[in-house]
């Protein structure tokens, strides 16, 4: 344009020369650059995940050592009806997570844009954090030494709450949590039959560990009663 500064035109010429030089070098330069960008992207995603997941890790880490899992049944105790604070905290955090993520995007927590990009970004990270939370919960449950009847009731209440919360977030019931809930609610003598009917067959080794944790308490009580007689 007439009267325009010569600087932009000079920059465009320099950019054209740079692009032509890259083109003359062919694919290796672009491939190397793409790999570096991919590594950088993965590093950034890992940092974001760790940041979003840190609170969930803190809430789940005490699970294996909780005394509630071995709590004996008291004669006048009613059924366990309420989840424990750790799982409620996770549920509240996951419920607020979409808005937390949107608040960090351009627009500062405004409604998602018309093209859905902000909502898609939020769903992407919520899905990743949810999968991580399920995996870590199962891993933590796997480390519980044993489950008394009362402890199994409490864990069932926690898992049921968590399962319902995730269904609200993802619109899809989690089959592993549903199987775990079924296993925790069935009678100890029916555990073997129950495992054979669960839908997530790839999780059978985990389910058998739950069976061992529940029956360990029953076995020890039986041995004690026999020795006393």
N, C-alpha and C positions, 0 to 999 in steps of 0.2 A: 504494500500500500504506500501511496505518496505521503511523505512526512513521517513514516514509521521509523523507529530506531533501528540502526543496522545490527544491533546485538542479537535480537531474536533470529534474524536471517543467518547470521554467522553460526549461531548455535545449531540451527537446523542443518546447515551444511556440514558441520562437524559431526552431528548425529548420523547423517547420511553416510559420511565416510566411514564412521565406526561400524555401522550396520553392514556396509559392503565388505569391510575387512573381516567381520565375523562370518559373513556368508562365504567368503573365499576359504575360510578354515573348515567349513562343513560341519558335520554332526558332532565330532568329539568335543568341541568347545561347548556346544549346547547341552550335550549329554552330561558333561561334568558339572555345568552350572545347574542343570535340573536335579542332579543328585545332591548337590549342596543345599539347594532349596528344599528338597524333600527331607533331608536330615534336619535342617533348621525347623521345618514345619513340625516334624515329629517331636523335636526337643521342646518346642513351644507348647504343643498339645500335652506332652507329659507334664510340664510345669503347671499348666492350667488344671489338669486332672488332679494332680497332687494337692493343689491349693483347694479345689472344691471338695476333695475327698478327706482332707485332714481331720475335720470334725467327726466324720463317720468312723474313721479309724480309732479316734480317741474314745468314742462311745462304745465301740465293740471290743476293744482290747481287754477289758476286765472280765468278759463273759466266762472264759474257762474256769476262773477261780471263784466265781460267785457261789456263795453258800446256799442260795435258794434252790439249786438243782438237787442237793442231797437232803433238803429239809424233810423231816419225817411227817407223816400224816397224823394230825391230831383228831381226837374223837369228835370234838365239837366244831371242827373247822368246816366251813362251807366250801363249795367249789370255787376254784380260782376264776375270777371274772374280769380282772383288769390287767393289762400289760404293764410291765415295769417301766420306770422312768427312762432307761437308756433307749428303749425301742420307740417310745413316744417322742423322745428328742430327735431321733433319726427321722421319724415320720414328719414331724413339724419342719425339720430342715429341708427335707426333700420336697415338701409341699410348697415351701417358700423359694425353692431353688430357681424355678423359671424366672420369677421377678428379680431375684438376685442377679442372675445372668443378664437379663435385659437391662438392668440398671448400669451395667458395665459397658453397654454398647452405646454407640453414638445416639443421642437423644435422651440419655439419662433416665431410662425407665418408662419412656412413653410407650403407648400402644404399639404393637408390631406394625411395620410398614405394610402398605397395601400388597406388595409382591410377596409378603410372607417371609422375607429373608431373616428378620430378627426372630420371628417365631420358630423358624427352622433351625437357627443356630441354638436357640434355647432348648428345643427338643433334642437336638444332637447331643448336647452335653448332659442333659437330664438322663437320657437313655444310657449313656456311658457310665455315669455315676450310679445309676440304679443297678446296672449289671455288676459293677464293682461292689456295691453294697450287698447284693445277694450272695456273691461269691465269698466275700469276707465273712458274712453271717454264717454261711454253711461251714466255712473253715473253722470259725470260732466254736460252733456247736460241736464240730468233730473233736475238739480238744477237751470237751467236758468229760471228766472221768466217769461219772455215773449219773443216772437220773432216777430219783425216787419217784413213786407215784405222784407225790405232790409237785416235785420238780418237773415232771413231764407235763402236768397240767399247766404249770406256770409258763413253760417254754411254748406250749401249744397256744396259750393266750397271746404271747409275744409274737409268735409266727403268724397267727391269724390276723392280728392287728397290722403287721407289716405287709402281709399279702393283700389285705384290703386297701391299704394306702397305695401300694404299687399299682393295683388295678385302677384306682382313681387317676393315677398319673399317666399310665401307659395305655389304658383301655384294654389291656390284655392280661388275664390271670396268669400268674407264674406257675407252671406245672410242677416244678421242683418243690416250691413252697407248699403247694397243695398236697403233694405226696408226703412231705415231711409232716404236715399237720395231720393227715390221715394216720400216719404211723404213730404219732404221739397220742392220738386219741383212742386208738384201739386197745383192747385188753392185752396184757402181756402174753397170755397163752395163745392169742390169735396173731401174733406178730409175723410168724413164718408165712401163714396164709395171706396176711395183708401185704407182705412184700411181694408175693407172687402176682398180686393184682395191681400193683402200682404202674403208672404209665411211663415214667422215666426210667427205662431199663438200664441206661448207661450209668445210673446212679445207684444201682443195687449194692455195690460195695459200701457206699456211704450209708445206705439204709440198714445194712446188716450191722454196721457199727452202732447205729442208734438202737437197734434191737439188743445188742450186747450191753449197752449202757443201761437200758431199762431192765433187762433180766438179771444183771449183776446184782442189783439190790434185792430182787426177789429171791435169787439163789442164796445170798448170804443170810437173809432172814430165815429161809427154810432150813439151812444147815444149823443155824443157831437154835431153832426150835427143836430139831431132832436131837442135838447134843444135850439140851436141857431135859428132855424126856428120858 
